[in-house]
Amino acid sequence: MVSLDGKVALITGAASGLGKAIAELYAKNGAAVAIADINQQAADAAAAEIKAAGGKAIGIAMDVTNEDAVNAGTDKTVEAFGSLDVLISNAGVQIINPIDQFAFADWKKMLAIHLDGGFLTTKAALKHMYKDNRGGTVIYMGSVHSHEASKLKSAYVTAKHGLLGLARTLAKEGAAHNVRSHVICPGFVRTPLVEKQIPEQAKELGISEAEVIKNVMLKDTVDGVFTTVEDIAETALFLAAFPSAALTGQSLVVSHGWYMQ
């Protein structure tokens, strides 16, 4: 039986999509969870749902690109629950455009949310995980695009590749303090982020939305099936509960065979 009894998890971008699914599964398995999201109202609502189901949760407003906000939200988590054992760096956005038309402001926004956000939340979490070598697990939400490239996604692919380097460096630095790190690399999951991409790619590529799904998003899977939020949540649960540093610094691809390591 997998259990996170007594563990405390901070999950960014957790008011919806993958983050929310992970938070709900963690809570069902005994963890106290901090739902961090740029939208305070949405974070509070997601936390209320967990509490109504008998779990422990709080909502936290957090802009992951703002160091003060990240530090304050992380400290609030520890104040509420007494410790911090798991960080899920999940907050993300997507902007689609070819490189020659990609606005520099959009490029900076993408890297700030994915990479700066990963760094800032990690740094804030380590203050608590390194104390007395308490340890913990940091999990970054990567993508198949941490390993593969796709047209129209230069900033996203760059950011997701960068998370591999951050996670691997943390695995080496954190080992002395009992901190492990990983990157989960989903294939296409039908979150609001992906739903938004379908018409955008159809317009950019001049094809139908059905063709985007079949011939772009799921073309290289073994079965033509979307990865689910439950698939990713179960992977995050497994990694958080793993008992030793035998598994650290790894990227786990969950993509119906789209990319095989």
C-alpha positions in Angstrom: 0.0 0.0 0.0 1.3 3.5 -0.9 1.0 6.0 1.9 2.0 9.6 2.4 0.7 9.7 5.9 2.3 12.6 7.8 3.9 14.1 4.6 3.3 17.7 3.5 3.2 18.6 -0.2 3.3 21.9 -1.9 1.9 21.7 -5.5 2.0 24.7 -7.9 -0.6 25.3 -10.5 -2.8 23.0 -8.5 -6.2 24.6 -8.8 -6.9 22.7 -12.0 -5.6 20.1 -14.4 -2.6 17.9 -13.5 -1.8 19.7 -10.3 -5.3 19.4 -8.9 -5.4 15.6 -9.7 -2.0 15.1 -7.9 -3.2 17.1 -4.9 -6.4 15.1 -4.6 -4.6 11.8 -4.9 -1.9 12.9 -2.4 -4.6 13.9 0.1 -6.4 10.6 -0.4 -3.2 8.9 0.5 -2.6 10.8 3.7 -0.7 13.9 2.7 -1.5 17.5 3.8 -1.4 19.5 0.6 -0.9 23.2 -0.2 -2.7 24.2 -3.4 -0.6 27.0 -4.8 -2.0 28.9 -7.8 -1.8 32.4 -9.2 -5.6 32.5 -8.7 -6.3 32.6 -4.9 -10.0 32.0 -5.3 -9.4 28.9 -7.4 -6.8 27.6 -5.0 -9.1 28.1 -2.1 -11.9 26.3 -3.9 -9.7 23.3 -4.8 -8.5 23.1 -1.1 -12.1 23.3 0.1 -13.0 20.3 -2.1 -10.2 18.2 -0.6 -11.2 19.2 3.0 -14.8 18.3 2.2 -13.6 14.9 1.2 -11.8 14.5 4.6 -8.4 15.6 3.5 -6.0 18.3 4.7 -5.4 21.3 2.4 -4.9 25.0 2.2 -5.1 27.4 -0.7 -2.1 29.7 -1.4 -1.8 32.5 -3.9 1.5 32.1 -5.7 3.0 33.7 -8.8 5.9 31.3 -9.4 7.9 34.0 -11.2 7.9 36.3 -8.1 10.6 35.3 -5.6 8.8 37.1 -2.7 5.5 35.4 -3.4 7.2 32.0 -3.7 9.1 32.4 -0.4 6.0 33.6 1.4 3.8 30.8 0.1 6.3 28.1 0.9 6.8 29.5 4.4 3.0 29.6 4.8 2.8 25.9 4.0 5.3 25.1 6.7 3.6 27.3 9.2 0.3 25.6 8.5 1.5 22.0 8.4 4.8 22.0 10.3 7.1 20.8 7.5 7.6 20.3 3.7 8.3 16.9 2.3 7.3 17.1 -1.4 7.4 19.9 -3.9 5.6 19.5 -7.2 6.7 22.2 -9.6 3.8 22.0 -12.0 2.7 25.6 -13.0 2.9 26.1 -16.7 1.4 27.8 -19.8 1.6 27.2 -23.5 2.1 29.7 -26.3 2.1 28.5 -29.9 4.0 30.2 -32.7 6.9 29.5 -35.2 10.3 30.8 -34.1 10.4 33.6 -36.6 7.1 35.0 -35.3 7.6 34.2 -31.6 7.5 37.5 -29.6 10.4 37.9 -27.3 8.0 38.9 -24.5 6.2 35.6 -24.9 9.6 33.7 -24.9 10.5 35.4 -21.6 7.1 34.7 -20.1 7.4 31.0 -21.0 10.8 30.6 -19.5 10.0 32.6 -16.4 7.0 30.4 -15.5 8.5 27.1 -16.3 12.2 27.5 -15.5 12.4 30.5 -13.1 9.4 29.0 -11.4 11.1 25.7 -11.0 14.2 27.3 -9.7 12.5 29.7 -7.2 10.2 27.0 -5.8 13.0 24.6 -5.4 15.2 27.1 -3.7 12.4 28.0 -1.3 11.6 24.4 -0.5 15.2 23.4 0.1 15.4 25.9 3.0 13.1 23.5 4.8 14.2 20.2 3.3 17.9 20.8 4.0 17.3 21.8 7.6 18.7 19.0 9.8 19.0 16.9 6.6 15.3 16.3 6.9 15.1 15.5 3.2 12.3 15.5 0.7 11.4 15.0 -2.9 11.1 17.6 -5.7 9.2 16.6 -8.8 9.1 18.8 -11.9 6.4 18.6 -14.5 8.3 18.1 -17.7 6.9 16.7 -20.9 7.7 14.4 -23.7 9.0 17.8 -25.0 11.7 17.5 -22.4 13.2 14.9 -24.8 11.5 15.6 -28.2 10.9 18.8 -30.2 7.7 19.8 -32.0 7.0 22.6 -34.4 5.6 25.9 -33.0 6.8 25.2 -29.4 10.3 26.6 -29.3 10.0 28.2 -25.8 8.1 25.3 -24.3 10.5 22.7 -25.6 13.5 24.8 -24.4 12.0 25.2 -20.9 11.1 21.6 -20.6 14.6 20.5 -21.6 15.9 22.9 -19.0 14.0 21.2 -16.2 16.0 18.0 -16.8 19.2 19.9 -16.1 17.8 21.4 -12.9 16.5 18.1 -11.6 19.7 16.3 -12.3 21.8 18.9 -10.6 19.5 18.9 -7.6 19.8 15.1 -7.4 23.6 15.4 -7.0 23.5 18.4 -4.7 20.6 17.3 -2.6 21.8 13.8 -1.9 23.8 14.9 1.1 20.6 16.3 2.6 18.4 13.3 1.7 16.6 15.2 -1.1 15.7 13.4 -4.3 14.4 14.9 -7.6 12.6 13.7 -10.7 10.9 15.0 -13.8 7.6 13.5 -14.9 7.2 13.7 -18.7 3.6 13.4 -19.8 2.4 12.9 -23.3 -0.6 14.9 -24.4 -3.2 15.0 -21.5 -6.6 16.6 -22.2 -6.2 19.4 -19.7 -7.5 22.9 -20.4 -3.9 23.7 -21.6 -4.1 21.0 -24.3 -7.7 21.7 -25.2 -6.6 25.3 -26.0 -3.9 24.1 -28.3 -6.1 22.0 -30.5 -7.8 24.9 -32.4 -4.6 27.0 -32.3 -2.7 24.2 -34.0 -5.5 23.6 -36.4 -5.4 27.2 -37.5 -1.6 27.4 -37.7 -1.2 24.2 -39.6 -4.3 24.6 -41.8 -5.9 21.3 -40.8 -9.0 20.2 -38.9 -9.1 19.8 -35.1 -9.7 16.1 -35.5 -6.5 15.9 -37.7 -4.5 17.8 -35.0 -5.6 15.1 -32.4 -5.0 12.1 -34.7 -2.0 13.2 -36.8 -0.2 15.6 -34.5 -0.9 14.9 -30.9 -1.4 11.1 -30.9 0.4 10.1 -34.1 3.4 8.6 -32.4 1.6 6.8 -29.5 1.3 3.0 -29.7 -2.5 3.1 -29.3 -3.8 6.6 -30.2 -4.9 7.3 -26.7 -4.4 10.4 -24.6 -2.5 10.2 -21.3 -4.8 10.9 -18.4 -4.5 13.2 -15.4 -4.9 10.0 -13.3 -1.9 8.5 -15.0 0.3 11.4 -14.0 -1.1 11.6 -10.5 -0.3 7.9 -9.9 3.3 8.5 -11.2 3.7 11.5 -8.9 2.4 9.3 -6.0 4.9 6.6 -6.8 7.8 8.9 -6.9 6.9 10.7 -3.7 6.5 7.5 -1.8 9.6 5.8 -3.1 11.7 4.8 -0.1 15.3 5.5 -1.2 17.7 7.4 -3.4 18.0 4.4 -5.6 15.6 6.4 -7.8 16.7 10.0 -8.1 17.6 12.4 -10.9 15.3 10.5 -13.3 12.8 11.5 -16.0 9.8 9.2 -16.2 8.0 9.4 -19.6 4.2 8.7 -19.4 3.1 8.9 -23.0 1.6 5.7 -24.4 4.9 5.0 -26.1 5.2 8.3 -27.9 8.7 8.6 -26.6 10.7 5.6 -25.3 13.8 6.1 -23.3 
